[in-house]
Amino acid sequence: MVQLEIPRVEEFLARLQKSWEQATKAMEETQKNMKRQFDKKRRNSQGLKVGDNIWLENKNIQSNQPSKKLDNKRYRSFRISKDIGSEVFQLELLEGWAIHNMFNEDLLTQCVEPKFKG
């Protein structure tokens, strides 16, 4: 087997390898920038667990109020009965409520006891 050295092919392969490394480096930089921008808006988990009392946000829940503006922003305190998975919780709702009892953590707010005596 005879090996031929062709300078133009070797130069082309070297340029191709260099371009590949530059593209890989640029993609890694872009991924880091995208993660940093995404994490700016991402909020930390509330640390909810089974048995906690929480407020249920009014978002996407139909009520009998004539105007959404006049309705409550949050519904009464509910207890978490089960941790379903990634940021999803099952609540102990009232019997008359005809809605599904599983909610994303974004719709739940930790119920905080008042610090004053009243």
Residue, then its C-alpha position, 0 to 999 in steps of 0.5 A: m500500500v502506497q501512502l501519498e501525501i497531498p498537501r491540499v487535502e491535508e490543509f483541507l482536513a486541518r481547516l475542517q477539524k479547526s472549524w469543527e472545534q470552533a463550532t463545538k465551542a460556540m455551541e457550548e457557549t450558547q448553551k451556557n448563555m441560554k441556561r443562564q437566561f432561563d434560570k433568571k426567570r425560574r423560581n426556586s421550589q417552595g419546598l411543599k410536602v404532604g400535610d402542608n396547608i396551602w392557598l389555591e390560586n384562582k387561575n383557570i378555575q371557574s366561579n359564580q362571580p360575575s367578574k373575575k376582577l371581583d373574585n378572590k385571588r386565592y381560595r381557602s387553605f387546603r391540605i396537601s394529601k399526596d405528592i404525585g411527582s415533579e411539582v404536582f400535588q393532590l389536594e383535599l378539596l371540599e365535597g362540592w367542588a367539581i374540579h380535578n384535585m391535582f395541581n401544579e406547584d405554580l398554582l399553590t402558595q404556602c400558607v403562612e400563619p400571621k406573626f401578630k396576636g389578634 
